[in-house]
C-alpha cells in the first residue's frame, strides 16, 4: 500500500472528526435551556461541560489515528 492517496483517506476522515465538537456547540440557541438540569446545574452549562470532555476524547482519537497513519 504505497499509494499516497490511499494513505490520506483515513487521515482526512480523522481530521473531519475534529469538526464534531465545534458544530455541536456552534449554535447556542439549540442548547440554551435551563431544563433538564443535572444536580441543579442547568442544561446549558452541563451540555458545554460534556462537550469539553468529548472534545478531549475526539482529539485523542484523531491523534492516535493520524500518528498510526504516519508510521
PDB file of N, CA, C, O and CB in Angstrom:
ATOM      1  N   UNK A   1       0.841  -1.181   0.000  1.00  0.00           N
ATOM      2  CA  UNK A   1       0.000   0.000   0.000  1.00  0.00           C
ATOM      3  C   UNK A   1       0.887   1.247   0.000  1.00  0.00           C
ATOM      4  O   UNK A   1       0.992   1.959   0.998  1.00  0.00           O
ATOM      5  CB  UNK A   1      -0.957  -0.003   1.222  1.00  0.00           C
ATOM      6  N   UNK A   2       1.508   1.482  -1.125  1.00  0.00           N
ATOM      7  CA  UNK A   2       2.394   2.632  -1.254  1.00  0.00           C
ATOM      8  C   UNK A   2       1.721   3.812  -1.928  1.00  0.00           C
ATOM      9  O   UNK A   2       2.361   4.832  -2.186  1.00  0.00           O
ATOM     10  CB  UNK A   2       3.623   2.250  -2.023  1.00  0.00           C
ATOM     11  N   UNK A   3       0.449   3.680  -2.211  1.00  0.00           N
ATOM     12  CA  UNK A   3      -0.296   4.745  -2.865  1.00  0.00           C
ATOM     13  C   UNK A   3      -0.551   5.885  -1.882  1.00  0.00           C
ATOM     14  O   UNK A   3      -1.246   5.673  -0.888  1.00  0.00           O
ATOM     15  CB  UNK A   3      -1.625   4.210  -3.431  1.00  0.00           C
ATOM     16  N   UNK A   4      -0.014   7.095  -2.120  1.00  0.00           N
ATOM     17  CA  UNK A   4      -0.215   8.212  -1.184  1.00  0.00           C
ATOM     18  C   UNK A   4      -1.683   8.597  -1.024  1.00  0.00           C
ATOM     19  O   UNK A   4      -2.085   9.016   0.061  1.00  0.00           O
ATOM     20  CB  UNK A   4       0.571   9.419  -1.649  1.00  0.00           C
ATOM     21  N   UNK A   5      -2.485   8.468  -2.064  1.00  0.00           N
ATOM     22  CA  UNK A   5      -3.903   8.824  -1.960  1.00  0.00           C
ATOM     23  C   UNK A   5      -4.622   7.884  -1.005  1.00  0.00           C
ATOM     24  O   UNK A   5      -5.501   8.316  -0.260  1.00  0.00           O
ATOM     25  CB  UNK A   5      -4.574   8.789  -3.343  1.00  0.00           C
ATOM     26  N   UNK A   6      -4.268   6.629  -1.017  1.00  0.00           N
ATOM     27  CA  UNK A   6      -4.896   5.662  -0.104  1.00  0.00           C
ATOM     28  C   UNK A   6      -4.489   5.929   1.341  1.00  0.00           C
ATOM     29  O   UNK A   6      -5.272   5.668   2.255  1.00  0.00           O
ATOM     30  CB  UNK A   6      -4.516   4.223  -0.499  1.00  0.00           C
ATOM     31  N   UNK A   7      -3.309   6.432   1.561  1.00  0.00           N
ATOM     32  CA  UNK A   7      -2.855   6.727   2.921  1.00  0.00           C
ATOM     33  C   UNK A   7      -3.504   7.982   3.477  1.00  0.00           C
ATOM     34  O   UNK A   7      -3.643   8.107   4.694  1.00  0.00           O
ATOM     35  CB  UNK A   7      -1.347   6.877   2.948  1.00  0.00           C
ATOM     36  N   UNK A   8      -3.902   8.910   2.627  1.00  0.00           N
ATOM     37  CA  UNK A   8      -4.505  10.155   3.091  1.00  0.00           C
ATOM     38  C   UNK A   8      -5.956   9.997   3.519  1.00  0.00           C
ATOM     39  O   UNK A   8      -6.432  10.790   4.332  1.00  0.00           O
ATOM     40  CB  UNK A   8      -4.417  11.189   2.014  1.00  0.00           C
ATOM     41  N   UNK A   9      -6.668   9.020   3.015  1.00  0.00           N
ATOM     42  CA  UNK A   9      -8.089   8.881   3.326  1.00  0.00           C
ATOM     43  C   UNK A   9      -8.383   8.724   4.802  1.00  0.00           C
ATOM     44  O   UNK A   9      -9.238   9.450   5.311  1.00  0.00           O
ATOM     45  CB  UNK A   9      -8.647   7.717   2.598  1.00  0.00           C
ATOM     46  N   UNK A  10      -7.724   7.813   5.535  1.00  0.00           N
ATOM     47  CA  UNK A  10      -8.015   7.733   6.974  1.00  0.00           C
ATOM     48  C   UNK A  10      -7.657   9.031   7.698  1.00  0.00           C
ATOM     49  O   UNK A  10      -8.348   9.438   8.632  1.00  0.00           O
ATOM     50  CB  UNK A  10      -7.252   6.563   7.604  1.00  0.00           C
ATOM     51  N   UNK A  11      -6.605   9.660   7.276  1.00  0.00           N
ATOM     52  CA  UNK A  11      -6.194  10.911   7.913  1.00  0.00           C
ATOM     53  C   UNK A  11      -7.232  12.007   7.671  1.00  0.00           C
ATOM     54  O   UNK A  11      -7.568  12.759   8.586  1.00  0.00           O
ATOM     55  CB  UNK A  11      -4.817  11.356   7.386  1.00  0.00           C
ATOM     56  N   UNK A  12      -7.732  12.095   6.457  1.00  0.00           N
ATOM     57  CA  UNK A  12      -8.727  13.111   6.132  1.00  0.00           C
ATOM     58  C   UNK A  12     -10.009  12.877   6.930  1.00  0.00           C
ATOM     59  O   UNK A  12     -10.594  13.826   7.453  1.00  0.00           O
ATOM     60  CB  UNK A  12      -9.029  13.108   4.622  1.00  0.00           C
ATOM     61  N   UNK A  13     -10.446  11.623   7.027  1.00  0.00           N
ATOM     62  CA  UNK A  13     -11.630  11.302   7.819  1.00  0.00           C
ATOM     63  C   UNK A  13     -11.401  11.664   9.282  1.00  0.00           C
ATOM     64  O   UNK A  13     -12.283  12.227   9.930  1.00  0.00           O
ATOM     65  CB  UNK A  13     -11.985   9.808   7.685  1.00  0.00           C
ATOM     66  N   UNK A  14     -10.233  11.347   9.797  1.00  0.00           N
ATOM     67  CA  UNK A  14      -9.926  11.635  11.193  1.00  0.00           C
ATOM     68  C   UNK A  14      -9.929  13.142  11.460  1.00  0.00           C
ATOM     69  O   UNK A  14     -10.404  13.586  12.506  1.00  0.00           O
ATOM     70  CB  UNK A  14      -8.570  11.034  11.571  1.00  0.00           C
ATOM     71  N   UNK A  15      -9.416  13.903  10.544  1.00  0.00           N
ATOM     72  CA  UNK A  15      -9.397  15.351  10.738  1.00  0.00           C
ATOM     73  C   UNK A  15     -10.800  15.943  10.692  1.00  0.00           C
ATOM     74  O   UNK A  15     -11.067  16.946  11.354  1.00  0.00           O
ATOM     75  CB  UNK A  15      -8.522  16.011   9.683  1.00  0.00           C
ATOM     76  N   UNK A  16     -11.696  15.339   9.923  1.00  0.00           N
ATOM     77  CA  UNK A  16     -13.087  15.803   9.900  1.00  0.00           C
ATOM     78  C   UNK A  16     -13.783  15.539  11.225  1.00  0.00           C
ATOM     79  O   UNK A  16     -14.737  16.236  11.570  1.00  0.00           O
ATOM     80  CB  UNK A  16     -13.855  15.127   8.768  1.00  0.00           C
ATOM     81  N   UNK A  17     -13.324  14.545  11.971  1.00  0.00           N
ATOM     82  CA  UNK A  17     -13.903  14.276  13.284  1.00  0.00           C
ATOM     83  C   UNK A  17     -13.733  15.467  14.229  1.00  0.00           C
ATOM     84  O   UNK A  17     -14.536  15.658  15.143  1.00  0.00           O
ATOM     85  CB  UNK A  17     -13.264  13.032  13.894  1.00  0.00           C
ATOM     86  N   UNK A  18     -12.698  16.258  14.008  1.00  0.00           N
ATOM     87  CA  UNK A  18     -12.460  17.426  14.857  1.00  0.00           C
ATOM     88  C   UNK A  18     -13.552  18.485  14.706  1.00  0.00           C
ATOM     89  O   UNK A  18     -13.692  19.355  15.565  1.00  0.00           O
ATOM     90  CB  UNK A  18     -11.108  18.037  14.532  1.00  0.00           C
ATOM     91  N   UNK A  19     -14.313  18.418  13.639  1.00  0.00           N
ATOM     92  CA  UNK A  19     -15.392  19.384  13.418  1.00  0.00           C
ATOM     93  C   UNK A  19     -16.624  19.082  14.271  1.00  0.00           C
ATOM     94  O   UNK A  19     -17.447  19.970  14.494  1.00  0.00           O
ATOM     95  CB  UNK A  19     -15.780  19.401  11.949  1.00  0.00           C
ATOM     96  N   UNK A  20     -16.762  17.851  14.748  1.00  0.00           N
ATOM     97  CA  UNK A  20     -17.960  17.467  15.501  1.00  0.00           C
ATOM     98  C   UNK A  20     -18.154  18.325  16.755  1.00  0.00           C
ATOM     99  O   UNK A  20     -19.240  18.877  16.931  1.00  0.00           O
ATOM    100  CB  UNK A  20     -17.879  15.995  15.894  1.00  0.00           C
ATOM    101  N   UNK A  21     -17.150  18.465  17.637  1.00  0.00           N
ATOM    102  CA  UNK A  21     -17.370  19.304  18.823  1.00  0.00           C
ATOM    103  C   UNK A  21     -17.644  20.766  18.470  1.00  0.00           C
ATOM    104  O   UNK A  21     -18.420  21.440  19.147  1.00  0.00           O
ATOM    105  CB  UNK A  21     -16.166  19.225  19.741  1.00  0.00           C
ATOM    106  N   UNK A  22     -17.011  21.240  17.423  1.00  0.00           N
ATOM    107  CA  UNK A  22     -17.222  22.627  17.002  1.00  0.00           C
ATOM    108  C   UNK A  22     -18.662  22.851  16.562  1.00  0.00           C
ATOM    109  O   UNK A  22     -19.301  23.825  16.961  1.00  0.00           O
ATOM    110  CB  UNK A  22     -16.263  22.994  15.864  1.00  0.00           C
ATOM    111  N   UNK A  23     -19.162  21.945  15.744  1.00  0.00           N
ATOM    112  CA  UNK A  23     -20.532  22.073  15.238  1.00  0.00           C
ATOM    113  C   UNK A  23     -21.545  21.900  16.365  1.00  0.00           C
ATOM    114  O   UNK A  23     -22.569  22.581  16.391  1.00  0.00           O
ATOM    115  CB  UNK A  23     -20.795  21.042  14.126  1.00  0.00           C
ATOM    116  N   UNK A  24     -21.261  20.991  17.295  1.00  0.00           N
ATOM    117  CA  UNK A  24     -22.200  20.717  18.388  1.00  0.00           C
ATOM    118  C   UNK A  24     -22.387  21.915  19.320  1.00  0.00           C
ATOM    119  O   UNK A  24     -23.416  22.023  19.987  1.00  0.00           O
ATOM    120  CB  UNK A  24     -21.720  19.522  19.191  1.00  0.00           C
ATOM    121  N   UNK A  25     -21.414  22.803  19.370  1.00  0.00           N
ATOM    122  CA  UNK A  25     -21.525  23.975  20.248  1.00  0.00           C
ATOM    123  C   UNK A  25     -21.631  25.284  19.470  1.00  0.00           C
ATOM    124  O   UNK A  25     -21.576  26.364  20.059  1.00  0.00           O
ATOM    125  CB  UNK A  25     -20.329  24.038  21.179  1.00  0.00           C
ATOM    126  N   UNK A  26     -21.782  25.191  18.163  1.00  0.00           N
ATOM    127  CA  UNK A  26     -21.784  26.378  17.320  1.00  0.00           C
ATOM    128  C   UNK A  26     -23.045  27.231  17.472  1.00  0.00           C
ATOM    129  O   UNK A  26     -22.975  28.456  17.367  1.00  0.00           O
ATOM    130  CB  UNK A  26     -21.629  25.970  15.888  1.00  0.00           C
ATOM    131  N   UNK A  27     -24.185  26.604  17.715  1.00  0.00           N
ATOM    132  CA  UNK A  27     -25.452  27.319  17.781  1.00  0.00           C
ATOM    133  C   UNK A  27     -26.053  27.221  19.184  1.00  0.00           C
ATOM    134  O   UNK A  27     -26.785  26.271  19.467  1.00  0.00           O
ATOM    135  CB  UNK A  27     -26.435  26.766  16.735  1.00  0.00           C
ATOM    136  N   UNK A  28     -25.767  28.163  20.054  1.00  0.00           N
ATOM    137  CA  UNK A  28     -26.249  28.085  21.438  1.00  0.00           C
ATOM    138  C   UNK A  28     -27.772  28.099  21.564  1.00  0.00           C
ATOM    139  O   UNK A  28     -28.303  27.617  22.565  1.00  0.00           O
ATOM    140  CB  UNK A  28     -25.683  29.225  22.229  1.00  0.00           C
ATOM    141  N   UNK A  29     -28.480  28.634  20.586  1.00  0.00           N
ATOM    142  CA  UNK A  29     -29.942  28.657  20.692  1.00  0.00           C
ATOM    143  C   UNK A  29     -30.525  27.245  20.747  1.00  0.00           C
ATOM    144  O   UNK A  29     -31.658  27.073  21.197  1.00  0.00           O
ATOM    145  CB  UNK A  29     -30.545  29.422  19.511  1.00  0.00           C
ATOM    146  N   UNK A  30     -29.784  26.235  20.303  1.00  0.00           N
ATOM    147  CA  UNK A  30     -30.271  24.862  20.362  1.00  0.00           C
ATOM    148  C   UNK A  30     -30.132  24.250  21.748  1.00  0.00           C
ATOM    149  O   UNK A  30     -30.877  23.331  22.089  1.00  0.00           O
ATOM    150  CB  UNK A  30     -29.536  24.015  19.361  1.00  0.00           C
ATOM    151  N   UNK A  31     -29.194  24.737  22.555  1.00  0.00           N
ATOM    152  CA  UNK A  31     -28.985  24.153  23.876  1.00  0.00           C
ATOM    153  C   UNK A  31     -29.080  25.180  25.010  1.00  0.00           C
ATOM    154  O   UNK A  31     -28.715  24.869  26.144  1.00  0.00           O
ATOM    155  CB  UNK A  31     -27.637  23.478  23.921  1.00  0.00           C
ATOM    156  N   UNK A  32     -29.549  26.359  24.738  1.00  0.00           N
ATOM    157  CA  UNK A  32     -29.671  27.409  25.755  1.00  0.00           C
ATOM    158  C   UNK A  32     -30.982  27.258  26.516  1.00  0.00           C
ATOM    159  O   UNK A  32     -31.899  28.065  26.360  1.00  0.00           O
ATOM    160  CB  UNK A  32     -29.586  28.809  25.109  1.00  0.00           C
ATOM    161  N   UNK A  33     -31.062  26.223  27.335  1.00  0.00           N
ATOM    162  CA  UNK A  33     -32.248  25.937  28.131  1.00  0.00           C
ATOM    163  C   UNK A  33     -31.826  25.648  29.563  1.00  0.00           C
ATOM    164  O   UNK A  33     -30.693  25.238  29.812  1.00  0.00           O
ATOM    165  CB  UNK A  33     -33.045  24.746  27.539  1.00  0.00           C
ATOM    166  N   UNK A  34     -32.718  25.857  30.481  1.00  0.00           N
ATOM    167  CA  UNK A  34     -32.438  25.552  31.880  1.00  0.00           C
ATOM    168  C   UNK A  34     -32.750  24.091  32.204  1.00  0.00           C
ATOM    169  O   UNK A  34     -32.118  23.489  33.071  1.00  0.00           O
ATOM    170  CB  UNK A  34     -33.243  26.476  32.795  1.00  0.00           C
ATOM    171  N   UNK A  35     -33.722  23.536  31.503  1.00  0.00           N
ATOM    172  CA  UNK A  35     -34.121  22.144  31.768  1.00  0.00           C
ATOM    173  C   UNK A  35     -33.697  21.262  30.608  1.00  0.00           C
ATOM    174  O   UNK A  35     -33.714  21.738  29.473  1.00  0.00           O
ATOM    175  CB  UNK A  35     -35.655  22.034  31.996  1.00  0.00           C
ATOM    176  N   UNK A  36     -33.326  20.042  30.813  1.00  0.00           N
ATOM    177  CA  UNK A  36     -33.253  19.312  32.070  1.00  0.00           C
ATOM    178  C   UNK A  36     -31.985  19.686  32.838  1.00  0.00           C
ATOM    179  O   UNK A  36     -30.922  19.889  32.251  1.00  0.00           O
ATOM    180  CB  UNK A  36     -33.297  17.799  31.813  1.00  0.00           C
ATOM    181  N   UNK A  37     -32.116  19.768  34.123  1.00  0.00           N
ATOM    182  CA  UNK A  37     -30.947  20.076  34.942  1.00  0.00           C
ATOM    183  C   UNK A  37     -30.413  18.790  35.552  1.00  0.00           C
ATOM    184  O   UNK A  37     -31.163  17.846  35.796  1.00  0.00           O
ATOM    185  CB  UNK A  37     -31.296  21.107  36.050  1.00  0.00           C
ATOM    186  N   UNK A  38     -29.130  18.767  35.790  1.00  0.00           N
ATOM    187  CA  UNK A  38     -28.463  17.626  36.412  1.00  0.00           C
ATOM    188  C   UNK A  38     -27.782  18.128  37.673  1.00  0.00           C
ATOM    189  O   UNK A  38     -26.889  18.975  37.615  1.00  0.00           O
ATOM    190  CB  UNK A  38     -27.432  16.950  35.436  1.00  0.00           C
ATOM    191  N   UNK A  39     -28.206  17.604  38.803  1.00  0.00           N
ATOM    192  CA  UNK A  39     -27.661  18.007  40.108  1.00  0.00           C
ATOM    193  C   UNK A  39     -27.788  19.520  40.308  1.00  0.00           C
ATOM    194  O   UNK A  39     -26.919  20.145  40.915  1.00  0.00           O
ATOM    195  CB  UNK A  39     -26.180  17.579  40.230  1.00  0.00           C
ATOM    196  N   UNK A  40     -28.866  20.099  39.800  1.00  0.00           N
ATOM    197  CA  UNK A  40     -29.109  21.522  39.947  1.00  0.00           C
ATOM    198  C   UNK A  40     -28.382  22.391  38.946  1.00  0.00           C
ATOM    199  O   UNK A  40     -28.506  23.615  38.989  1.00  0.00           O
ATOM    200  CB  UNK A  40     -28.734  21.939  41.298  1.00  0.00           C
ATOM    201  N   UNK A  41     -27.621  21.782  38.039  1.00  0.00           N
ATOM    202  CA  UNK A  41     -26.883  22.537  37.015  1.00  0.00           C
ATOM    203  C   UNK A  41     -27.741  22.592  35.755  1.00  0.00           C
ATOM    204  O   UNK A  41     -28.144  21.549  35.240  1.00  0.00           O
ATOM    205  CB  UNK A  41     -25.478  21.882  36.713  1.00  0.00           C
ATOM    206  N   UNK A  42     -28.027  23.795  35.251  1.00  0.00           N
ATOM    207  CA  UNK A  42     -28.863  23.917  34.051  1.00  0.00           C
ATOM    208  C   UNK A  42     -28.233  23.223  32.833  1.00  0.00           C
ATOM    209  O   UNK A  42     -27.014  23.081  32.738  1.00  0.00           O
ATOM    210  CB  UNK A  42     -29.108  25.396  33.735  1.00  0.00           C
ATOM    211  N   UNK A  43     -29.088  22.805  31.926  1.00  0.00           N
ATOM    212  CA  UNK A  43     -28.674  22.102  30.712  1.00  0.00           C
ATOM    213  C   UNK A  43     -27.598  22.868  29.952  1.00  0.00           C
ATOM    214  O   UNK A  43     -26.642  22.268  29.461  1.00  0.00           O
ATOM    215  CB  UNK A  43     -29.874  21.865  29.807  1.00  0.00           C
ATOM    216  N   UNK A  44     -27.744  24.176  29.851  1.00  0.00           N
ATOM    217  CA  UNK A  44     -26.789  24.992  29.109  1.00  0.00           C
ATOM    218  C   UNK A  44     -25.362  24.753  29.573  1.00  0.00           C
ATOM    219  O   UNK A  44     -24.459  24.637  28.745  1.00  0.00           O
ATOM    220  CB  UNK A  44     -27.135  26.459  29.247  1.00  0.00           C
ATOM    221  N   UNK A  45     -25.142  24.676  30.883  1.00  0.00           N
ATOM    222  CA  UNK A  45     -23.786  24.517  31.413  1.00  0.00           C
ATOM    223  C   UNK A  45     -23.284  23.086  31.312  1.00  0.00           C
ATOM    224  O   UNK A  45     -22.140  22.862  30.916  1.00  0.00           O
ATOM    225  CB  UNK A  45     -23.739  24.965  32.853  1.00  0.00           C
ATOM    226  N   UNK A  46     -24.129  22.100  31.666  1.00  0.00           N
ATOM    227  CA  UNK A  46     -23.595  20.749  31.625  1.00  0.00           C
ATOM    228  C   UNK A  46     -23.443  20.247  30.204  1.00  0.00           C
ATOM    229  O   UNK A  46     -22.607  19.376  29.966  1.00  0.00           O
ATOM    230  CB  UNK A  46     -24.480  19.814  32.407  1.00  0.00           C
ATOM    231  N   UNK A  47     -24.209  20.751  29.247  1.00  0.00           N
ATOM    232  CA  UNK A  47     -24.024  20.389  27.844  1.00  0.00           C
ATOM    233  C   UNK A  47     -22.642  20.831  27.368  1.00  0.00           C
ATOM    234  O   UNK A  47     -21.935  20.078  26.699  1.00  0.00           O
ATOM    235  CB  UNK A  47     -25.129  21.022  26.964  1.00  0.00           C
ATOM    236  N   UNK A  48     -22.267  22.052  27.718  1.00  0.00           N
ATOM    237  CA  UNK A  48     -20.949  22.541  27.321  1.00  0.00           C
ATOM    238  C   UNK A  48     -19.839  21.760  28.018  1.00  0.00           C
ATOM    239  O   UNK A  48     -18.810  21.463  27.410  1.00  0.00           O
ATOM    240  CB  UNK A  48     -20.818  24.033  27.633  1.00  0.00           C
ATOM    241  N   UNK A  49     -20.041  21.431  29.276  1.00  0.00           N
ATOM    242  CA  UNK A  49     -19.027  20.665  30.000  1.00  0.00           C
ATOM    243  C   UNK A  49     -18.858  19.274  29.398  1.00  0.00           C
ATOM    244  O   UNK A  49     -17.733  18.790  29.273  1.00  0.00           O
ATOM    245  CB  UNK A  49     -19.399  20.554  31.484  1.00  0.00           C
ATOM    246  N   UNK A  50     -19.947  18.632  29.027  1.00  0.00           N
ATOM    247  CA  UNK A  50     -19.864  17.313  28.395  1.00  0.00           C
ATOM    248  C   UNK A  50     -19.073  17.413  27.097  1.00  0.00           C
ATOM    249  O   UNK A  50     -18.295  16.516  26.774  1.00  0.00           O
ATOM    250  CB  UNK A  50     -21.280  16.739  28.125  1.00  0.00           C
ATOM    251  N   UNK A  51     -19.263  18.479  26.365  1.00  0.00           N
ATOM    252  CA  UNK A  51     -18.515  18.627  25.118  1.00  0.00           C
ATOM    253  C   UNK A  51     -17.035  18.907  25.341  1.00  0.00           C
ATOM    254  O   UNK A  51     -16.212  18.600  24.479  1.00  0.00           O
ATOM    255  CB  UNK A  51     -19.113  19.733  24.294  1.00  0.00           C
ATOM    256  N   UNK A  52     -16.688  19.481  26.475  1.00  0.00           N
ATOM    257  CA  UNK A  52     -15.263  19.629  26.802  1.00  0.00           C
ATOM    258  C   UNK A  52     -14.625  18.258  26.935  1.00  0.00           C
ATOM    259  O   UNK A  52     -13.550  18.006  26.390  1.00  0.00           O
ATOM    260  CB  UNK A  52     -15.070  20.445  28.109  1.00  0.00           C
ATOM    261  N   UNK A  53     -15.290  17.379  27.661  1.00  0.00           N
ATOM    262  CA  UNK A  53     -14.773  16.021  27.848  1.00  0.00           C
ATOM    263  C   UNK A  53     -14.758  15.264  26.521  1.00  0.00           C
ATOM    264  O   UNK A  53     -13.759  14.634  26.174  1.00  0.00           O
ATOM    265  CB  UNK A  53     -15.621  15.256  28.888  1.00  0.00           C
ATOM    266  N   UNK A  54     -15.874  15.329  25.775  1.00  0.00           N
ATOM    267  CA  UNK A  54     -15.938  14.630  24.489  1.00  0.00           C
ATOM    268  C   UNK A  54     -14.921  15.175  23.484  1.00  0.00           C
ATOM    269  O   UNK A  54     -14.378  14.418  22.680  1.00  0.00           O
ATOM    270  CB  UNK A  54     -17.344  14.738  23.909  1.00  0.00           C
ATOM    271  N   UNK A  55     -14.664  16.467  23.525  1.00  0.00           N
ATOM    272  CA  UNK A  55     -13.659  17.052  22.632  1.00  0.00           C
ATOM    273  C   UNK A  55     -12.279  16.480  22.918  1.00  0.00           C
ATOM    274  O   UNK A  55     -11.495  16.247  21.998  1.00  0.00           O
ATOM    275  CB  UNK A  55     -13.634  18.580  22.775  1.00  0.00           C
ATOM    276  N   UNK A  56     -11.986  16.255  24.182  1.00  0.00           N
ATOM    277  CA  UNK A  56     -10.709  15.644  24.543  1.00  0.00           C
ATOM    278  C   UNK A  56     -10.618  14.221  24.013  1.00  0.00           C
ATOM    279  O   UNK A  56      -9.570  13.800  23.523  1.00  0.00           O
ATOM    280  CB  UNK A  56     -10.522  15.653  26.060  1.00  0.00           C
ATOM    281  N   UNK A  57     -11.709  13.488  24.111  1.00  0.00           N
ATOM    282  CA  UNK A  57     -11.733  12.111  23.607  1.00  0.00           C
ATOM    283  C   UNK A  57     -11.565  12.096  22.084  1.00  0.00           C
ATOM    284  O   UNK A  57     -10.790  11.302  21.552  1.00  0.00           O
ATOM    285  CB  UNK A  57     -13.054  11.407  24.009  1.00  0.00           C
ATOM    286  N   UNK A  58     -12.284  12.963  21.394  1.00  0.00           N
ATOM    287  CA  UNK A  58     -12.190  13.036  19.931  1.00  0.00           C
ATOM    288  C   UNK A  58     -10.782  13.449  19.506  1.00  0.00           C
ATOM    289  O   UNK A  58     -10.224  12.867  18.576  1.00  0.00           O
ATOM    290  CB  UNK A  58     -13.231  14.030  19.368  1.00  0.00           C
ATOM    291  N   UNK A  59     -10.206  14.440  20.171  1.00  0.00           N
ATOM    292  CA  UNK A  59      -8.862  14.890  19.834  1.00  0.00           C
ATOM    293  C   UNK A  59      -7.845  13.782  20.053  1.00  0.00           C
ATOM    294  O   UNK A  59      -6.948  13.593  19.232  1.00  0.00           O
ATOM    295  CB  UNK A  59      -8.490  16.115  20.659  1.00  0.00           C
ATOM    296  N   UNK A  60      -7.975  13.050  21.149  1.00  0.00           N
ATOM    297  CA  UNK A  60      -7.078  11.924  21.408  1.00  0.00           C
ATOM    298  C   UNK A  60      -7.215  10.828  20.364  1.00  0.00           C
ATOM    299  O   UNK A  60      -6.215  10.260  19.925  1.00  0.00           O
ATOM    300  CB  UNK A  60      -7.345  11.352  22.784  1.00  0.00           C
ATOM    301  N   UNK A  61      -8.442  10.528  19.963  1.00  0.00           N
ATOM    302  CA  UNK A  61      -8.661   9.512  18.935  1.00  0.00           C
ATOM    303  C   UNK A  61      -8.063   9.945  17.602  1.00  0.00           C
ATOM    304  O   UNK A  61      -7.435   9.143  16.910  1.00  0.00           O
ATOM    305  CB  UNK A  61     -10.159   9.230  18.773  1.00  0.00           C
ATOM    306  N   UNK A  62      -8.253  11.197  17.245  1.00  0.00           N
ATOM    307  CA  UNK A  62      -7.685  11.709  15.991  1.00  0.00           C
ATOM    308  C   UNK A  62      -6.166  11.659  16.049  1.00  0.00           C
ATOM    309  O   UNK A  62      -5.519  11.311  15.061  1.00  0.00           O
ATOM    310  CB  UNK A  62      -8.164  13.157  15.718  1.00  0.00           C
ATOM    311  N   UNK A  63      -5.601  11.997  17.174  1.00  0.00           N
ATOM    312  CA  UNK A  63      -4.144  11.939  17.328  1.00  0.00           C
ATOM    313  C   UNK A  63      -3.640  10.516  17.095  1.00  0.00           C
ATOM    314  O   UNK A  63      -2.660  10.309  16.379  1.00  0.00           O
ATOM    315  CB  UNK A  63      -3.724  12.433  18.732  1.00  0.00           C
ATOM    316  N   UNK A  64      -4.312   9.537  17.702  1.00  0.00           N
ATOM    317  CA  UNK A  64      -3.885   8.145  17.540  1.00  0.00           C
ATOM    318  C   UNK A  64      -4.034   7.680  16.093  1.00  0.00           C
ATOM    319  O   UNK A  64      -3.173   6.962  15.586  1.00  0.00           O
ATOM    320  CB  UNK A  64      -4.692   7.233  18.468  1.00  0.00           C
ATOM    321  N   UNK A  65      -5.106   8.076  15.429  1.00  0.00           N
ATOM    322  CA  UNK A  65      -5.304   7.677  14.040  1.00  0.00           C
ATOM    323  C   UNK A  65      -4.253   8.302  13.138  1.00  0.00           C
ATOM    324  O   UNK A  65      -3.685   7.625  12.282  1.00  0.00           O
ATOM    325  CB  UNK A  65      -6.701   8.068  13.566  1.00  0.00           C
ATOM    326  N   UNK A  66      -3.994   9.581  13.323  1.00  0.00           N
ATOM    327  CA  UNK A  66      -3.015  10.269  12.482  1.00  0.00           C
ATOM    328  C   UNK A  66      -1.606   9.761  12.777  1.00  0.00           C
ATOM    329  O   UNK A  66      -0.792   9.611  11.866  1.00  0.00           O
ATOM    330  CB  UNK A  66      -3.090  11.793  12.700  1.00  0.00           C
ATOM    331  N   UNK A  67      -1.325   9.500  14.036  1.00  0.00           N
ATOM    332  CA  UNK A  67       0.010   9.002  14.408  1.00  0.00           C
ATOM    333  C   UNK A  67       0.249   7.638  13.799  1.00  0.00           C
ATOM    334  O   UNK A  67       1.341   7.376  13.296  1.00  0.00           O
ATOM    335  CB  UNK A  67       0.165   8.931  15.942  1.00  0.00           C
ATOM    336  N   UNK A  68      -0.751   6.753  13.829  1.00  0.00           N
ATOM    337  CA  UNK A  68      -0.617   5.430  13.223  1.00  0.00           C
ATOM    338  C   UNK A  68      -0.456   5.555  11.716  1.00  0.00           C
ATOM    339  O   UNK A  68       0.273   4.780  11.097  1.00  0.00           O
ATOM    340  CB  UNK A  68      -1.833   4.548  13.559  1.00  0.00           C
ATOM    341  N   UNK A  69      -1.132   6.523  11.131  1.00  0.00           N
ATOM    342  CA  UNK A  69      -1.044   6.719   9.690  1.00  0.00           C
ATOM    343  C   UNK A  69       0.346   7.195   9.269  1.00  0.00           C
ATOM    344  O   UNK A  69       0.798   6.880   8.169  1.00  0.00           O
ATOM    345  CB  UNK A  69      -2.098   7.719   9.233  1.00  0.00           C
ATOM    346  N   UNK A  70       1.029   7.952  10.134  1.00  0.00           N
ATOM    347  CA  UNK A  70       2.347   8.484   9.815  1.00  0.00           C
ATOM    348  C   UNK A  70       3.442   7.426   9.891  1.00  0.00           C
ATOM    349  O   UNK A  70       4.500   7.579   9.282  1.00  0.00           O
ATOM    350  CB  UNK A  70       2.678   9.621  10.746  1.00  0.00           C
ATOM    351  N   UNK A  71       3.193   6.375  10.624  1.00  0.00           N
ATOM    352  CA  UNK A  71       4.230   5.350  10.790  1.00  0.00           C
ATOM    353  C   UNK A  71       4.451   4.534   9.574  1.00  0.00           C
ATOM    354  O   UNK A  71       5.295   3.637   9.577  1.00  0.00           O
ATOM    355  CB  UNK A  71       3.894   4.452  11.903  1.00  0.00           C
TER     356      UNK A  71
END
